[in-house]
């Protein structure tokens, strides 16, 4: 990092420090220049540092490297020219000084090479989605399937909520999802009316339900697809149910000392001075 070009040096203090962009090994009589693609920022260098990928320098004796321009990237170390920086492919971008371009995210696509920011990535239209990254054109935005929708820029389509269904392709909002009919339910993402399932025995729905409600306490339902709790039958006298019963056998017998007159959610206690054995 130092040199002496004369003769008769009296000691280390006689040695001169190499300037930025120059270097020297021990016992040097002159400083050498950092070659293209390398640099040194300070004084007294014993070697030069190569430019990292994404940067370059064309001249000698450099004290810093130059970033590859926005929209380009460089993969080589010690690059000596801006020609070593390559334009980002379609569907990617860089803001400068990059050793690799960044991908346009899912739900977007690129329109050309050399994009300089994520704002260059265009969003997929409503009713479509693009799951992968670095999509190169709008053809990679696919229509949402039945039972789903998107409002635009989607990496995945949203499913119709529970209790709703949609038969259309490429739907653009949740408003396209219709309620399942009374007596049925769906957990969501249902693409056909037939996929709205009939309520099980002991339950009912009035329409647009994710889960069917149980027949009220004191009643039971033997059929499927009940549209109202009015279709649930009362438990016989001497029995009770706590709700959701699917047959008369699901109505439990009252214990000794209790009774019910039918259609009860719990058996009542016999009054003082009275008893019941069953």
C-alpha positions, 0 to 999 in steps of 0.5 A: 500500500506504499512505495518509494521511487527514489534511492537512499530511503532512511526508513518506513517514513520515507514510503509514500501511500498509494492513492485511491484506485491504486495499490502496491505489494511490499517493496514496490517502487510504484503503485499499480492501477486497479484494472477494469472491473475492480476498485479500491476506495481508500488510500494505501491499498495492497490489492484491488476489490473486484466489482460484485455482480450487478455492478461494473467499471470500464476504466482503470484506477477506479475508486468505486463500481457503477450499478447496472442500470434499472431494468437490467442485471449482471451475474458476473463479478469483475464486470468491465462494461455496461454490456455485461448488464442484461435486460430483465426478461418479460415478467421481471424487473429491477431497480438497479444494481441487481444480480438477478431480476425480481419476479412480478408477483402472482396476479400480475404479468409483464408487458416487455423486457427491461422493466424498472419497477413493480409498477411495471407489472400489470394486474390480471383482470377481474374474473381471472387469476395467475398463481405463478410469478414472472408471468409474461403476458395476460394469457397466463391470467386464467378464468376463475372456475365455477364457485369462485370469483376475483375482483382483479390482481388475484393470485388465487380466486376467492371462493363463494362463502358458505351457503352460497354457490355460483355456476358461472366462469370468470365471475368478478364479485361475491355478488355473483354467488347465489344462496343455496335453496331452503333445505340445503347447505354448502361449506363454500366454493360450490360451483353447481346448484346440485352441490348444495347438499340436503340438510340431514335428518334432524336439521333444517335450513331456510336457505343460504346456510353454511350449516343446517340448524338442529330441530328445536329441543323437544322435537325431531325430524326424520326426513332430509331437506327440511326447509323449516323447523315447523316440519320437525315433530314433537317428541311423544309424551313422557319423553324429551329431546335437547335438539337435533333429534333425527327420530322418535327414538332419539327422544329420551324417556323421562326419569322417575319423578319427572314427566312431560306432556310431549314436545318438551326439551326437558322433563318437569319434576313431579309436584310435592306429594306426587310421584312417578315411577317412569 
